[in-house]
Amino acid sequence: MSKDQPLVTVYITNFNYGAFIEEAINSVLNQSYRNIELLIIDDGSSDNSKTVIDQYASIDGVHAIFQINQGLAKTNNVALSLAKGSHIVRLDADDRFHNNAIANLLAGFSSTAVAMVFGNWNVVDEEGAFLYSYKRHDFQKDVTLLDSPAHGACTMFRTDYLQLVGGYDEDLLCQDGYELWFRIIDKFEVKNIDEIIFDYRRHGNNVTGNKDNILSTRARILQKVAAEKSRQKKSTFCFIPIRGSNIDSRSRPFQRLGGKYIVDHVLEGVIAAKIFSAVVVSTPDQHLIDYLQKTYGSDINV
């Protein structure tokens, strides 16, 4: 391997994914790009994971770490503290890289201003059969509002930049990539590439299957971001687009829930949060416009 090719740290986080981790490990070892160190971090598994991981522990460049359960965010920071590579990327133990994943991600670092690079992915079922592809918008041409965070896994970072922003927030049990996104874009550029990087395996034990947990965590993250912007004397606006039932029958702002319209639940909740400089409602529905003006017209922040 040529010395001018940077060392990349790939780390696999595992908790009771013994049924899948062998495929994940092999997808790293079979990369077309070879200058890789692989950290396999088992976070206190109770299944057969250790038996599988031990089979790879003697391979040059592979390091197995067994720890008591600490959770994903802390495990990410363990990897960050151990990483020797100039670039670092996580692969979850139930997913798998495509053969050119590392080479394609590295190619995305077109300047020193770019801190993170991410791509597209396939969604597969528990057995690994293809379901559909998930393609990101082009962040260099089509995206001006950076409200589409990269996937937490299989996104490559410059290691020192990730350390500079403080690594991962250990108070979070999920959505680590969502929270980190806001800290990264505050200081650096991000880039996506139009390549399928990995297969995301959908099965019954996925963390992402708990929608309530995801949404509540995202709400906490957004509150934290808004509070920080306020501290920096920056205005934070809340935009609420509503199609309205006259435009789209699926949009039901005037459906009652607990004796109150849904639109009122939303607006009252946003106003009560007291973290937004202004709340902007956008709708083509004249009936809804009339109602909002009558109900909230005296509120200078709406």
HELIX and SHEET records of a PDB file:
HELIX    1   1 ILE A   21  LEU A   29  1                                   9    
HELIX    2   2 SER A   49  ASP A   54  1                                   6    
HELIX    3   3 LEU A   72  LEU A   82  1                                  11    
HELIX    4   4 ALA A  101  ALA A  107  1                                   7    
HELIX    5   5 THR A  159  LEU A  164  1                                   6    
HELIX    6   6 ASP A  176  LYS A  187  1                                  12    
HELIX    7   7 VAL A  207  GLY A  209  5                                   3    
HELIX    8   8 LYS A  211  ARG A  231  1                                  21    
HELIX    9   9 ILE A  262  ALA A  273  1                                  12    
HELIX   10  10 GLN A  286  TYR A  296  1                                  11    
SHEET    1   A 7 VAL A  62  GLN A  67  0                                        
SHEET    2   A 7 ILE A  36  ASP A  43  1                                        
SHEET    3   A 7 VAL A   8  ASN A  14  1                                        
SHEET    4   A 7 HIS A  87  ASP A  92  1                                        
SHEET    5   A 7 MET A 156  ARG A 158 -1                                        
SHEET    6   A 7 VAL A 114  VAL A 124 -1                                        
SHEET    7   A 7 PHE A 130  TYR A 134 -1                                        
SHEET    1   B 8 VAL A  62  GLN A  67  0                                        
SHEET    2   B 8 ILE A  36  ASP A  43  1                                        
SHEET    3   B 8 VAL A   8  ASN A  14  1                                        
SHEET    4   B 8 HIS A  87  ASP A  92  1                                        
SHEET    5   B 8 MET A 156  ARG A 158 -1                                        
SHEET    6   B 8 VAL A 114  VAL A 124 -1                                        
SHEET    7   B 8 GLU A 189  ARG A 201  1                                        
SHEET    8   B 8 ARG A  96  PHE A  97 -1                                        
SHEET    1   C 2 PHE A 237  PRO A 241  0                                        
SHEET    2   C 2 ALA A 278  SER A 282  1                                        
SHEET    1   D 2 ARG A 256  LEU A 257  0                                        
SHEET    2   D 2 LYS A 260  TYR A 261 -1                                        
END                                                                             
